[in-house]
Amino acid sequence: MSSSYQKYCLFFFLLMTFSFTNAQTIEEEIAKKSCECIQSKLSPEGQITSPEIKKCVSKSGDEVLRSKDPQEVKRITKNMEEVVERLKTVYQLVQKCLPKQDN
């Protein structure tokens, strides 16, 4: 298992377990940092790959979690179903900052 894959899995595990009361603030913070990362990674044509997007979200989630009190993170990382829902919300928020695709 690669180191980046392990970090990616750890981030999603932690994100999936946030409590409902703190989730929106954390989701927005992760999405904001993710969008900043995505903007910095856009190609000259304004494109970005799916793996790059995932890396930005993972890196941003890791940064946000590390900035929180460990006891708070532990307390709010108990319910996997809630984490999955929060992850979906993060990706919905991130969709708003992705370049528009021409069809």
Secondary structure per residue as TSV (DSSP state, phi and psi in degrees):
chain	resnum	aa	ss	phi	psi
A	1	M	-	360.0	128.7
A	2	S	-	-76.0	157.9
A	3	S	H	-62.0	-42.4
A	4	S	H	-67.1	-35.3
A	5	Y	H	-65.5	-40.4
A	6	Q	H	-63.9	-42.7
A	7	K	H	-62.9	-42.5
A	8	Y	H	-59.7	-46.9
A	9	C	H	-65.2	-41.8
A	10	L	H	-62.2	-44.9
A	11	F	H	-58.0	-48.5
A	12	F	H	-66.2	-35.9
A	13	F	H	-61.8	-48.0
A	14	L	H	-67.1	-41.7
A	15	L	H	-63.5	-37.0
A	16	M	H	-67.0	-15.2
A	17	T	T	-109.3	10.6
A	18	F	-	-65.4	147.2
A	19	S	-	-74.5	157.8
A	20	F	H	-62.1	-36.6
A	21	T	H	-67.9	-30.8
A	22	N	H	-104.1	-5.6
A	23	A	H	-63.9	-46.2
A	24	Q	H	-60.9	-45.5
A	25	T	H	-61.6	-44.8
A	26	I	H	-67.6	-42.2
A	27	E	H	-59.5	-45.8
A	28	E	H	-64.8	-39.1
A	29	E	H	-64.9	-43.6
A	30	I	H	-64.0	-44.5
A	31	A	H	-62.8	-41.7
A	32	K	H	-61.8	-48.0
A	33	K	H	-64.2	-37.6
A	34	S	H	-63.1	-43.2
A	35	C	H	-64.9	-38.0
A	36	E	H	-62.3	-43.9
A	37	C	H	-63.1	-46.4
A	38	I	H	-58.9	-45.1
A	39	Q	H	-60.2	-36.3
A	40	S	H	-74.7	-17.8
A	41	K	H	-102.3	-1.7
A	42	L	-	-62.1	140.5
A	43	S	-	-71.3	167.8
A	44	P	T	-57.5	-24.7
A	45	E	T	-85.3	-0.5
A	46	G	S	81.6	26.3
A	47	Q	-	-111.9	158.3
A	48	I	-	-148.6	144.0
A	49	T	-	-85.7	159.3
A	50	S	H	-59.3	-43.4
A	51	P	H	-61.4	-35.6
A	52	E	H	-66.8	-37.7
A	53	I	H	-62.9	-47.0
A	54	K	H	-60.2	-41.1
A	55	K	H	-62.7	-41.3
A	56	C	H	-63.1	-44.7
A	57	V	H	-65.0	-44.2
A	58	S	H	-62.3	-47.9
A	59	K	H	-60.8	-43.6
A	60	S	H	-65.5	-41.8
A	61	G	H	-61.6	-41.4
A	62	D	H	-62.1	-45.1
A	63	E	H	-62.2	-43.8
A	64	V	H	-64.8	-46.0
A	65	L	H	-62.6	-39.8
A	66	R	H	-67.0	-23.4
A	67	S	H	-82.5	-11.5
A	68	K	S	-91.1	158.1
A	69	D	-	-64.4	129.3
A	70	P	H	-55.8	-36.7
A	71	Q	H	-65.7	-38.4
A	72	E	H	-65.4	-45.3
A	73	V	H	-60.2	-44.6
A	74	K	H	-62.2	-42.4
A	75	R	H	-64.8	-37.8
A	76	I	H	-94.6	6.7
A	77	T	-	-112.1	55.4
A	78	K	-	-112.4	-22.0
A	79	N	-	-117.3	109.9
A	80	M	H	-64.2	-37.3
A	81	E	H	-62.8	-40.1
A	82	E	H	-66.0	-36.5
A	83	V	H	-64.3	-42.6
A	84	V	H	-60.0	-45.0
A	85	E	H	-63.0	-39.3
A	86	R	H	-68.6	-36.9
A	87	L	H	-63.8	-41.0
A	88	K	H	-59.5	-42.2
A	89	T	H	-63.7	-42.5
A	90	V	H	-57.5	-47.7
A	91	Y	H	-65.9	-34.0
A	92	Q	H	-64.5	-41.8
A	93	L	H	-66.0	-40.0
A	94	V	H	-66.3	-32.4
A	95	Q	H	-55.2	-31.6
A	96	K	T	-67.5	-23.1
A	97	C	T	-103.8	1.4
A	98	L	S	-77.5	149.7
A	99	P	-	-62.7	145.6
A	100	K	-	-71.6	137.0
A	101	Q	-	-94.3	133.7
A	102	D	-	-82.1	129.5
A	103	N	-	-109.5	360.0
